[in-house]
Amino acid sequence: MKLVFAGTPEVAVPALDALIASGRHEVAAVVTRPDAPAGRGRRLVASPVAERAEEAGIEVLKPAKPRDPDFLDRLRAIAPDCCPVVAYGALLPKVALDVPARGWVNLHFSLLPAWRGAAPVQHALMAGDEITGASTFLIEEGLDSGPVYGTVTETVRPTDTSGDLLTRLAFAGSGLLAATMDGIEDGTLDAVPQPADGVSLAPKITVEDARIDWTAPALRVDRVVRGCTPAPGAWTTFRGERLKVVQAVPLPDRDGLAPGHLAPGKNNVYVGTGSYAVELLWVQAQGKKPMRAADWARGVRIAEGELLGA
């Protein structure tokens, strides 16, 4: 089939690579978000998908909005059979959805109908899911509600961050997306409507969502830290300034600390929660680089009775 691939961040690159390497399909063009400012100099930088497509000699389209007339004209001129999508980052209007004969097929990083929305991996971790996965489905105008072509499952590991889990799903999902394209071309794969039961939503994680509540149980604190790493980053406050918690571990055998209260040791820093303590391993003070929590504690000289999140 002739394909136009839509995607933007690094997590979409494995799927693009899988389609290029398949040998069965022609990736005629790539649709991605416009260049965005990055780094201290805030210079405009192409998306990872755009960079990979340019390396492969594939035409790159960067519409400000996917309803732009020039973009739609070019899409119609290419006349793709199907448009696979991975984390493109913009809603597709019906006028664009109607262009490819076999529609737009999205690779979504959850087992639909669970966790429809922008942040499925973060929400799965924060909810304590033990199994997650990826799904390919036919895009409709609703939010991730279209019929499903296929799924792949992935076990959530106890120390997974959203970055760890998303990386694994990106590679597992790339094979699923390529197989879905094969099945659509062969006519051997039919999309199955999603069940009405089991729907959950995964909106974008806000900065406030990532704030640690030290009165919550230690397992909840652990899930927030892992679910919000690397972005937007779990955080608390110390002496009135924001402090990111990059890595922490629950300690079921250590209790007796009040929520938020700090107990620094020679090489350890413990914090009380609503249940048992957690050990801070890595933190990032405002305006600083990430550092070991014990080094941070020595630098700020924590006084007896000081706490986080006051």
N, C-alpha and C positions, 0 to 999 in steps of 0.2 A: 504493500500500500504506500501511497504518497502521504507523508505525515508532515504536520506543522507542530512542533513541540513548544509548549508554553511552560516556562519556569523561570525562577529568578535566583534563589540563594544556593549556597554550596550543596545543601541537602538534595537538590534536584539534579546535580551533575551526574551521579551514578546512573540514574534512569536514562538521561540523554546518552551517556556512553553505551549503555546496554542496547539502546535502539540503533545507534550508529553501528555497533559491532554485530548486530543480529544478522546482517546480510540479506534479510528478507524484505526490509522496508527502506524507503528513501526518505530521509529527513530533509525535506526541501527547504525548510526555514525554521527559525526559532523566534518565538515571541517572548519578550522579557520586559521588565520594568525599566524605565529610563535611567541613565547614569545618575548616581546619587553622590553627594559630598561625603567624604570619608577622611579619617586621619586628622592630625592636628592642623594641617594646612587646609582641610575642608575642600580639597580639590575633587572634581567630579571623577568617579570611578565606575567602570562598567561592572555589571553584575557577574558573578561567577559563571552563570549559564552563558551569558554573552561572550565572555572570554573563551570558554570552551568551544562554543560554536565557531567563533572566528578562527581558532586554532585548526578546526576541522574544515574550514572553508565553506561554512554554511551561512546563508543569508540571515541577518539578524534584524528583527523588527522591534522598535522600541516606542510604541504609541504611548502618548501621555494618558490616554484613556482608550480602552478597547472598542469604544463606539466611534472613534475618530473616523471620518469618511475616507481619508487617504489609506488608513490601515485596512479598513473593510474592503476597499477596492483592491488592494494588493492581495489580501487573503483570497478574495474571489478569483483573482487572476491566477494565483498558485493552484487553486482548486484542489485542496487536500481531500483525501478520502476520510481521514480521521485526524483529530488533534489531541494527542496525549498531553496531560497537564500534571505538573508536580510543583506545588507551592508557588504559583504564579504571582499571587498577591493583589489581584484585582478581580472584581465581579465581572462576569461575562454577560453582556446583554443578549437578549433573544436574537437580535439581528446578527450577532456574531455566532451564536450557537447554531443557527440555521445554515451556516455556510458549508461545513463538511458533511458529506453524504452520510457518514456513519457517526457523526456527532463528536463531542469532546469527552474524553475519558480521563477521569481524575484518579491519581494515586493518592489516597488519603491515609494518614498514619494512625488508624484505629480500626477496630473491628466493628464496622457499622452495623446497626444504627447507634452504637455507643460513640460518644465524644465527637459529635458533629461540630465543626467550627474551626477557628484559627489555631488553637493550641491543644490538640488532642493528647500529645505526649506529656506535656506538663500536667494536664488535668488527670491523666491516668496515674501518674506517679503520686500526685498530691492526694488522690483518692485511695491510694494503697492497692491498686490493681496488681494482681499477680501474673496475669496473662494479658497481653495486648497484641497488636499486629498491624497489618496494613490491608487496605481494600482498594480494588479498582471498581469504579462505578461510572455510569453514564450521567453526565452533568445535566441537571434540569435547572429551572429558575429558582427552586427552593434551595435551602442551605444543606448541602451534602445529603440530599434526600433521594437521589436517583437510584435506579435499580443497580444491583451489584453484579459484577462479572466474576470476581474471584477474591480470595483472601489468603493471607499467609499469617501464621501466628508467631509470637515471640514471647519468651519468658522474661519477666521483669526480674532482674537480679537485685539482691538486697542493697547493694551499694550504687546502683545505677543513678546517674544524674540524667536530666532530660537530654543533655548533649550526648551522653553515652548511648542511650536508648535510641535516640533519633538517628545516630550514625548507623547503628545496626539495621534499623528499619529501612533506611535509605538504600542500603545494599540489598537486603532481602526483597524490598519492594521493587527494585529495578528489574529483577528477574520476573516478578509477578506482572509488571506492566508490559514487558516484552512478550511474555506468554499470552497476555490478554490481547495484544495486537495481533499475534499469530492466530488466536482463536477467532477473533472477529473477521480476519481475512479469510480463514478457512470456512467460516460459517458453522464451526463446531462449538461455539460458545454463545450462550444466551444470558442476558442480564436478568436477574431475579429481583422482584420488588423487595424492598426492605420491610421487615416486620414492623407492625405498629408498636409493639412492646419493646422495651429496652432502650428507648431513645434517651440520650443525655447530651448536654450541650457543653462545648469547650470554647468559650469566648477567649479573646486575647487576655493574657495575664497582665494586670495593671501593677504599677509600683506598689499600690496599697495592698493588693493581694499578696505581694511578696514580703510584707512586713511580718516579722516573727512575733507571735503572741506567746510569751513565756509562761503564761498561765495555762496554756494548752498542754496536753500530755507530751512526753518526750517523742513518741512515735509521730505525732502530728508535726512537731518541730522538725524532725528528721525529713519527713515527706516534703515539707515546704522548702527546706534547704535544697534537697536533691531535685525537686520539681522545678525550682527557679534558677538552677545552675545549668548553663552559664548565663541565661538571660531570663528575666531582667535582673536577677541576682537577689537572693534573700538578704534582708537587712534588719537592723535594729538601731538603737541609738545608745551612745555612751558619752556622758558629759555634754549632752545636748547636740552632738554631731552624729551623722549617720555612719554606721559601721556595717559593712557587708560581711556576712558569714558565708565563706566560700566552701568550707567543709566542716562537718561536725559528725559525731557518732554518739548514739544513745548508750547509756551505761546502766542497764537494769539492776546491777548490784550496788549502785551508789545512789543513795537518797539522803534526805535530811537537809537539802538546800531549798530555800524559799524561791519561788519563781523569779527568774531574772538575776538572782544574786550570784556574784562571781566568787570563785574560790581558786585563786592561782596557786600553783605549786612550782617546784623548781623547773620542771619541764612539761607541765600540763596546765590547762585552764579549764575549770569546770563551771557550768552554769546550771542553776536550778530551773525546773519546769513545773508544770502542774502534776507531774508524777515523779519520776526519778531524773537524775542529772544527765546532761549531755556534756561531752568533751569537745571544746572548740579545737580544731586542728589548723585551719587556715582562715584568716580574716583579711579584710581590706579596709583600712581607715580612709576617710575622705581625703581625696587628693594624693593618695599613696598607692603603691603597688601591693599586690597580695603578699602576705608574709605569714610565717608560722605564728600561730596564736600565742605560743609561749614567748616568742621574741617581742610581739606586740605588747604583751602584758608587762614584760620587763621594762619596755620603753615608756609606758604610760604610768607605771608604778601604781597599780591598783590599791586603793585604800580599803581597809576592812569595812564591810557593809556596802560597798559600791555595787551597783547593779546595772544590768542592761535593760533598755526599753523604758527607762523612767520618764 
